[in-house]
Amino acid sequence: MTTTIEETKTCPVCKKSFTRKQLRISIQQWGIRIYCSRKCYFKTSVWKKP
């Protein structure tokens, strides 16, 4: 039996939790913009993997 662990993160802006599959990532010249939902996004220069 295999279990897939879906990593859940909390958005630092709207405090909702989301999974990595829900993310839409927009890469800009200054960094990365990560959308956790249609209205909310946060910016990161490096998307760290644990």
mmCIF file of the N, C-alpha and C atoms, coordinates in Angstrom:
data_MODEL
# 
_entry.id   MODEL 
# 
loop_
_atom_site.group_PDB 
_atom_site.id 
_atom_site.type_symbol 
_atom_site.label_atom_id 
_atom_site.label_alt_id 
_atom_site.label_comp_id 
_atom_site.label_asym_id 
_atom_site.label_entity_id 
_atom_site.label_seq_id 
_atom_site.pdbx_PDB_ins_code 
_atom_site.Cartn_x 
_atom_site.Cartn_y 
_atom_site.Cartn_z 
_atom_site.occupancy 
_atom_site.B_iso_or_equiv 
_atom_site.pdbx_formal_charge 
_atom_site.auth_seq_id 
_atom_site.auth_comp_id 
_atom_site.auth_asym_id 
_atom_site.auth_atom_id 
_atom_site.pdbx_PDB_model_num 
ATOM 1   N N  . MET A 1 1  ? 0.848  -1.191 0.000   1.00 0.00 ? 1  MET A N  1 
ATOM 2   C CA . MET A 1 1  ? 0.000  0.000  0.000   1.00 0.00 ? 1  MET A CA 1 
ATOM 3   C C  . MET A 1 1  ? 0.884  1.242  0.000   1.00 0.00 ? 1  MET A C  1 
ATOM 4   N N  . THR A 1 2  ? 0.622  2.099  -0.925  1.00 0.00 ? 2  THR A N  1 
ATOM 5   C CA . THR A 1 2  ? 1.410  3.324  -1.014  1.00 0.00 ? 2  THR A CA 1 
ATOM 6   C C  . THR A 1 2  ? 0.542  4.514  -0.644  1.00 0.00 ? 2  THR A C  1 
ATOM 7   N N  . THR A 1 3  ? 1.128  5.396  0.129   1.00 0.00 ? 3  THR A N  1 
ATOM 8   C CA . THR A 1 3  ? 0.402  6.603  0.481   1.00 0.00 ? 3  THR A CA 1 
ATOM 9   C C  . THR A 1 3  ? 1.179  7.784  -0.049  1.00 0.00 ? 3  THR A C  1 
ATOM 10  N N  . THR A 1 4  ? 0.464  8.675  -0.715  1.00 0.00 ? 4  THR A N  1 
ATOM 11  C CA . THR A 1 4  ? 1.119  9.875  -1.209  1.00 0.00 ? 4  THR A CA 1 
ATOM 12  C C  . THR A 1 4  ? 0.873  10.981 -0.203  1.00 0.00 ? 4  THR A C  1 
ATOM 13  N N  . ILE A 1 5  ? 1.946  11.587 0.238   1.00 0.00 ? 5  ILE A N  1 
ATOM 14  C CA . ILE A 1 5  ? 1.827  12.663 1.207   1.00 0.00 ? 5  ILE A CA 1 
ATOM 15  C C  . ILE A 1 5  ? 1.730  13.970 0.435   1.00 0.00 ? 5  ILE A C  1 
ATOM 16  N N  . GLU A 1 6  ? 0.608  14.613 0.565   1.00 0.00 ? 6  GLU A N  1 
ATOM 17  C CA . GLU A 1 6  ? 0.421  15.888 -0.116  1.00 0.00 ? 6  GLU A CA 1 
ATOM 18  C C  . GLU A 1 6  ? 0.882  16.970 0.829   1.00 0.00 ? 6  GLU A C  1 
ATOM 19  N N  . GLU A 1 7  ? 1.900  17.683 0.413   1.00 0.00 ? 7  GLU A N  1 
ATOM 20  C CA . GLU A 1 7  ? 2.468  18.712 1.264   1.00 0.00 ? 7  GLU A CA 1 
ATOM 21  C C  . GLU A 1 7  ? 1.548  19.917 1.286   1.00 0.00 ? 7  GLU A C  1 
ATOM 22  N N  . THR A 1 8  ? 1.186  20.339 2.489   1.00 0.00 ? 8  THR A N  1 
ATOM 23  C CA . THR A 1 8  ? 0.308  21.480 2.634   1.00 0.00 ? 8  THR A CA 1 
ATOM 24  C C  . THR A 1 8  ? 1.087  22.629 3.241   1.00 0.00 ? 8  THR A C  1 
ATOM 25  N N  . LYS A 1 9  ? 0.976  23.772 2.617   1.00 0.00 ? 9  LYS A N  1 
ATOM 26  C CA . LYS A 1 9  ? 1.631  24.967 3.132   1.00 0.00 ? 9  LYS A CA 1 
ATOM 27  C C  . LYS A 1 9  ? 0.568  26.001 3.446   1.00 0.00 ? 9  LYS A C  1 
ATOM 28  N N  . THR A 1 10 ? 0.948  26.975 4.252   1.00 0.00 ? 10 THR A N  1 
ATOM 29  C CA . THR A 1 10 ? 0.030  28.045 4.594   1.00 0.00 ? 10 THR A CA 1 
ATOM 30  C C  . THR A 1 10 ? 0.488  29.311 3.892   1.00 0.00 ? 10 THR A C  1 
ATOM 31  N N  . CYS A 1 11 ? -0.449 29.951 3.233   1.00 0.00 ? 11 CYS A N  1 
ATOM 32  C CA . CYS A 1 11 ? -0.115 31.184 2.550   1.00 0.00 ? 11 CYS A CA 1 
ATOM 33  C C  . CYS A 1 11 ? 0.213  32.267 3.568   1.00 0.00 ? 11 CYS A C  1 
ATOM 34  N N  . PRO A 1 12 ? 1.349  32.942 3.429   1.00 0.00 ? 12 PRO A N  1 
ATOM 35  C CA . PRO A 1 12 ? 1.701  33.993 4.385   1.00 0.00 ? 12 PRO A CA 1 
ATOM 36  C C  . PRO A 1 12 ? 0.828  35.242 4.264   1.00 0.00 ? 12 PRO A C  1 
ATOM 37  N N  . VAL A 1 13 ? 0.077  35.340 3.182   1.00 0.00 ? 13 VAL A N  1 
ATOM 38  C CA . VAL A 1 13 ? -0.746 36.531 2.980   1.00 0.00 ? 13 VAL A CA 1 
ATOM 39  C C  . VAL A 1 13 ? -2.156 36.323 3.516   1.00 0.00 ? 13 VAL A C  1 
ATOM 40  N N  . CYS A 1 14 ? -2.848 35.301 3.018   1.00 0.00 ? 14 CYS A N  1 
ATOM 41  C CA . CYS A 1 14 ? -4.254 35.134 3.397   1.00 0.00 ? 14 CYS A CA 1 
ATOM 42  C C  . CYS A 1 14 ? -4.459 34.034 4.425   1.00 0.00 ? 14 CYS A C  1 
ATOM 43  N N  . LYS A 1 15 ? -3.369 33.353 4.822   1.00 0.00 ? 15 LYS A N  1 
ATOM 44  C CA . LYS A 1 15 ? -3.393 32.327 5.869   1.00 0.00 ? 15 LYS A CA 1 
ATOM 45  C C  . LYS A 1 15 ? -4.210 31.090 5.520   1.00 0.00 ? 15 LYS A C  1 
ATOM 46  N N  . LYS A 1 16 ? -4.556 30.932 4.253   1.00 0.00 ? 16 LYS A N  1 
ATOM 47  C CA . LYS A 1 16 ? -5.225 29.702 3.860   1.00 0.00 ? 16 LYS A CA 1 
ATOM 48  C C  . LYS A 1 16 ? -4.183 28.649 3.568   1.00 0.00 ? 16 LYS A C  1 
ATOM 49  N N  . SER A 1 17 ? -4.565 27.411 3.768   1.00 0.00 ? 17 SER A N  1 
ATOM 50  C CA . SER A 1 17 ? -3.636 26.342 3.443   1.00 0.00 ? 17 SER A CA 1 
ATOM 51  C C  . SER A 1 17 ? -3.878 25.909 2.005   1.00 0.00 ? 17 SER A C  1 
ATOM 52  N N  . PHE A 1 18 ? -2.805 25.476 1.373   1.00 0.00 ? 18 PHE A N  1 
ATOM 53  C CA . PHE A 1 18 ? -2.916 25.037 -0.008  1.00 0.00 ? 18 PHE A CA 1 
ATOM 54  C C  . PHE A 1 18 ? -1.914 23.926 -0.230  1.00 0.00 ? 18 PHE A C  1 
ATOM 55  N N  . THR A 1 19 ? -2.137 23.167 -1.279  1.00 0.00 ? 19 THR A N  1 
ATOM 56  C CA . THR A 1 19 ? -1.186 22.131 -1.621  1.00 0.00 ? 19 THR A CA 1 
ATOM 57  C C  . THR A 1 19 ? -0.398 22.592 -2.826  1.00 0.00 ? 19 THR A C  1 
ATOM 58  N N  . ARG A 1 20 ? 0.707  21.954 -3.050  1.00 0.00 ? 20 ARG A N  1 
ATOM 59  C CA . ARG A 1 20 ? 1.584  22.378 -4.123  1.00 0.00 ? 20 ARG A CA 1 
ATOM 60  C C  . ARG A 1 20 ? 0.921  22.210 -5.493  1.00 0.00 ? 20 ARG A C  1 
ATOM 61  N N  . LYS A 1 21 ? -0.010 21.261 -5.604  1.00 0.00 ? 21 LYS A N  1 
ATOM 62  C CA . LYS A 1 21 ? -0.697 21.063 -6.879  1.00 0.00 ? 21 LYS A CA 1 
ATOM 63  C C  . LYS A 1 21 ? -1.612 22.233 -7.231  1.00 0.00 ? 21 LYS A C  1 
ATOM 64  N N  . GLN A 1 22 ? -2.063 22.957 -6.204  1.00 0.00 ? 22 GLN A N  1 
ATOM 65  C CA . GLN A 1 22 ? -2.973 24.068 -6.459  1.00 0.00 ? 22 GLN A CA 1 
ATOM 66  C C  . GLN A 1 22 ? -2.246 25.320 -6.916  1.00 0.00 ? 22 GLN A C  1 
ATOM 67  N N  . LEU A 1 23 ? -0.935 25.334 -6.753  1.00 0.00 ? 23 LEU A N  1 
ATOM 68  C CA . LEU A 1 23 ? -0.198 26.552 -7.017  1.00 0.00 ? 23 LEU A CA 1 
ATOM 69  C C  . LEU A 1 23 ? -0.093 26.857 -8.491  1.00 0.00 ? 23 LEU A C  1 
ATOM 70  N N  . ARG A 1 24 ? -0.158 28.139 -8.787  1.00 0.00 ? 24 ARG A N  1 
ATOM 71  C CA . ARG A 1 24 ? 0.204  28.599 -10.110 1.00 0.00 ? 24 ARG A CA 1 
ATOM 72  C C  . ARG A 1 24 ? 1.359  29.551 -9.905  1.00 0.00 ? 24 ARG A C  1 
ATOM 73  N N  . ILE A 1 25 ? 2.449  29.296 -10.579 1.00 0.00 ? 25 ILE A N  1 
ATOM 74  C CA . ILE A 1 25 ? 3.657  30.065 -10.342 1.00 0.00 ? 25 ILE A CA 1 
ATOM 75  C C  . ILE A 1 25 ? 3.955  30.934 -11.544 1.00 0.00 ? 25 ILE A C  1 
ATOM 76  N N  . SER A 1 26 ? 4.175  32.204 -11.279 1.00 0.00 ? 26 SER A N  1 
ATOM 77  C CA . SER A 1 26 ? 4.534  33.140 -12.329 1.00 0.00 ? 26 SER A CA 1 
ATOM 78  C C  . SER A 1 26 ? 5.968  33.586 -12.080 1.00 0.00 ? 26 SER A C  1 
ATOM 79  N N  . ILE A 1 27 ? 6.837  33.309 -13.033 1.00 0.00 ? 27 ILE A N  1 
ATOM 80  C CA . ILE A 1 27 ? 8.241  33.642 -12.859 1.00 0.00 ? 27 ILE A CA 1 
ATOM 81  C C  . ILE A 1 27 ? 8.525  34.992 -13.511 1.00 0.00 ? 27 ILE A C  1 
ATOM 82  N N  . GLN A 1 28 ? 8.994  35.920 -12.710 1.00 0.00 ? 28 GLN A N  1 
ATOM 83  C CA . GLN A 1 28 ? 9.333  37.253 -13.184 1.00 0.00 ? 28 GLN A CA 1 
ATOM 84  C C  . GLN A 1 28 ? 10.840 37.428 -13.120 1.00 0.00 ? 28 GLN A C  1 
ATOM 85  N N  . GLN A 1 29 ? 11.308 38.559 -13.585 1.00 0.00 ? 29 GLN A N  1 
ATOM 86  C CA . GLN A 1 29 ? 12.742 38.805 -13.559 1.00 0.00 ? 29 GLN A CA 1 
ATOM 87  C C  . GLN A 1 29 ? 13.263 38.981 -12.145 1.00 0.00 ? 29 GLN A C  1 
ATOM 88  N N  . TRP A 1 30 ? 12.448 39.550 -11.271 1.00 0.00 ? 30 TRP A N  1 
ATOM 89  C CA . TRP A 1 30 ? 12.887 39.822 -9.909  1.00 0.00 ? 30 TRP A CA 1 
ATOM 90  C C  . TRP A 1 30 ? 12.688 38.646 -8.965  1.00 0.00 ? 30 TRP A C  1 
ATOM 91  N N  . GLY A 1 31 ? 11.962 37.653 -9.413  1.00 0.00 ? 31 GLY A N  1 
ATOM 92  C CA . GLY A 1 31 ? 11.716 36.519 -8.527  1.00 0.00 ? 31 GLY A CA 1 
ATOM 93  C C  . GLY A 1 31 ? 10.500 35.746 -8.987  1.00 0.00 ? 31 GLY A C  1 
ATOM 94  N N  . ILE A 1 32 ? 9.870  35.090 -8.054  1.00 0.00 ? 32 ILE A N  1 
ATOM 95  C CA . ILE A 1 32 ? 8.760  34.208 -8.383  1.00 0.00 ? 32 ILE A CA 1 
ATOM 96  C C  . ILE A 1 32 ? 7.518  34.688 -7.654  1.00 0.00 ? 32 ILE A C  1 
ATOM 97  N N  . ARG A 1 33 ? 6.427  34.718 -8.364  1.00 0.00 ? 33 ARG A N  1 
ATOM 98  C CA . ARG A 1 33 ? 5.143  35.059 -7.759  1.00 0.00 ? 33 ARG A CA 1 
ATOM 99  C C  . ARG A 1 33 ? 4.324  33.788 -7.706  1.00 0.00 ? 33 ARG A C  1 
ATOM 100 N N  . ILE A 1 34 ? 3.887  33.432 -6.503  1.00 0.00 ? 34 ILE A N  1 
ATOM 101 C CA . ILE A 1 34 ? 3.165  32.178 -6.313  1.00 0.00 ? 34 ILE A CA 1 
ATOM 102 C C  . ILE A 1 34 ? 1.717  32.492 -5.965  1.00 0.00 ? 34 ILE A C  1 
ATOM 103 N N  . TYR A 1 35 ? 0.806  31.986 -6.791  1.00 0.00 ? 35 TYR A N  1 
ATOM 104 C CA . TYR A 1 35 ? -0.615 32.209 -6.553  1.00 0.00 ? 35 TYR A CA 1 
ATOM 105 C C  . TYR A 1 35 ? -1.171 31.013 -5.798  1.00 0.00 ? 35 TYR A C  1 
ATOM 106 N N  . CYS A 1 36 ? -1.725 31.288 -4.603  1.00 0.00 ? 36 CYS A N  1 
ATOM 107 C CA . CYS A 1 36 ? -2.352 30.188 -3.871  1.00 0.00 ? 36 CYS A CA 1 
ATOM 108 C C  . CYS A 1 36 ? -3.835 30.108 -4.211  1.00 0.00 ? 36 CYS A C  1 
ATOM 109 N N  . SER A 1 37 ? -4.372 31.179 -4.759  1.00 0.00 ? 37 SER A N  1 
ATOM 110 C CA . SER A 1 37 ? -5.746 31.179 -5.226  1.00 0.00 ? 37 SER A CA 1 
ATOM 111 C C  . SER A 1 37 ? -5.845 32.213 -6.339  1.00 0.00 ? 37 SER A C  1 
ATOM 112 N N  . ARG A 1 38 ? -7.039 32.440 -6.827  1.00 0.00 ? 38 ARG A N  1 
ATOM 113 C CA . ARG A 1 38 ? -7.185 33.351 -7.945  1.00 0.00 ? 38 ARG A CA 1 
ATOM 114 C C  . ARG A 1 38 ? -6.876 34.790 -7.544  1.00 0.00 ? 38 ARG A C  1 
ATOM 115 N N  . LYS A 1 39 ? -7.191 35.123 -6.278  1.00 0.00 ? 39 LYS A N  1 
ATOM 116 C CA . LYS A 1 39 ? -7.024 36.506 -5.841  1.00 0.00 ? 39 LYS A CA 1 
ATOM 117 C C  . LYS A 1 39 ? -5.732 36.742 -5.080  1.00 0.00 ? 39 LYS A C  1 
ATOM 118 N N  . CYS A 1 40 ? -5.198 35.700 -4.500  1.00 0.00 ? 40 CYS A N  1 
ATOM 119 C CA . CYS A 1 40 ? -4.089 35.893 -3.576  1.00 0.00 ? 40 CYS A CA 1 
ATOM 120 C C  . CYS A 1 40 ? -2.790 35.349 -4.146  1.00 0.00 ? 40 CYS A C  1 
ATOM 121 N N  . TYR A 1 41 ? -1.728 36.110 -3.969  1.00 0.00 ? 41 TYR A N  1 
ATOM 122 C CA . TYR A 1 41 ? -0.417 35.613 -4.331  1.00 0.00 ? 41 TYR A CA 1 
ATOM 123 C C  . TYR A 1 41 ? 0.618  36.169 -3.367  1.00 0.00 ? 41 TYR A C  1 
ATOM 124 N N  . PHE A 1 42 ? 1.750  35.509 -3.302  1.00 0.00 ? 42 PHE A N  1 
ATOM 125 C CA . PHE A 1 42 ? 2.851  36.051 -2.534  1.00 0.00 ? 42 PHE A CA 1 
ATOM 126 C C  . PHE A 1 42 ? 4.111  35.912 -3.352  1.00 0.00 ? 42 PHE A C  1 
ATOM 127 N N  . LYS A 1 43 ? 5.085  36.722 -3.018  1.00 0.00 ? 43 LYS A N  1 
ATOM 128 C CA . LYS A 1 43 ? 6.310  36.754 -3.789  1.00 0.00 ? 43 LYS A CA 1 
ATOM 129 C C  . LYS A 1 43 ? 7.396  36.013 -3.046  1.00 0.00 ? 43 LYS A C  1 
ATOM 130 N N  . THR A 1 44 ? 8.262  35.388 -3.785  1.00 0.00 ? 44 THR A N  1 
ATOM 131 C CA . THR A 1 44 ? 9.415  34.752 -3.186  1.00 0.00 ? 44 THR A CA 1 
ATOM 132 C C  . THR A 1 44 ? 10.549 34.848 -4.180  1.00 0.00 ? 44 THR A C  1 
ATOM 133 N N  . SER A 1 45 ? 11.741 34.993 -3.654  1.00 0.00 ? 45 SER A N  1 
ATOM 134 C CA . SER A 1 45 ? 12.893 35.009 -4.542  1.00 0.00 ? 45 SER A CA 1 
ATOM 135 C C  . SER A 1 45 ? 13.382 33.588 -4.769  1.00 0.00 ? 45 SER A C  1 
ATOM 136 N N  . VAL A 1 46 ? 13.204 32.736 -3.755  1.00 0.00 ? 46 VAL A N  1 
ATOM 137 C CA . VAL A 1 46 ? 13.599 31.339 -3.881  1.00 0.00 ? 46 VAL A CA 1 
ATOM 138 C C  . VAL A 1 46 ? 12.496 30.488 -3.287  1.00 0.00 ? 46 VAL A C  1 
ATOM 139 N N  . TRP A 1 47 ? 12.029 29.531 -4.047  1.00 0.00 ? 47 TRP A N  1 
ATOM 140 C CA . TRP A 1 47 ? 11.022 28.604 -3.540  1.00 0.00 ? 47 TRP A CA 1 
ATOM 141 C C  . TRP A 1 47 ? 11.770 27.414 -2.967  1.00 0.00 ? 47 TRP A C  1 
ATOM 142 N N  . LYS A 1 48 ? 11.828 27.381 -1.637  1.00 0.00 ? 48 LYS A N  1 
ATOM 143 C CA . LYS A 1 48 ? 12.662 26.375 -0.990  1.00 0.00 ? 48 LYS A CA 1 
ATOM 144 C C  . LYS A 1 48 ? 11.938 25.049 -0.911  1.00 0.00 ? 48 LYS A C  1 
ATOM 145 N N  . LYS A 1 49 ? 12.650 23.993 -1.210  1.00 0.00 ? 49 LYS A N  1 
ATOM 146 C CA . LYS A 1 49 ? 12.111 22.656 -1.004  1.00 0.00 ? 49 LYS A CA 1 
ATOM 147 C C  . LYS A 1 49 ? 12.650 22.152 0.330   1.00 0.00 ? 49 LYS A C  1 
ATOM 148 N N  . PRO A 1 50 ? 11.801 21.542 1.135   1.00 0.00 ? 50 PRO A N  1 
ATOM 149 C CA . PRO A 1 50 ? 12.248 21.060 2.437   1.00 0.00 ? 50 PRO A CA 1 
ATOM 150 C C  . PRO A 1 50 ? 13.219 19.889 2.329   1.00 0.00 ? 50 PRO A C  1 
# 
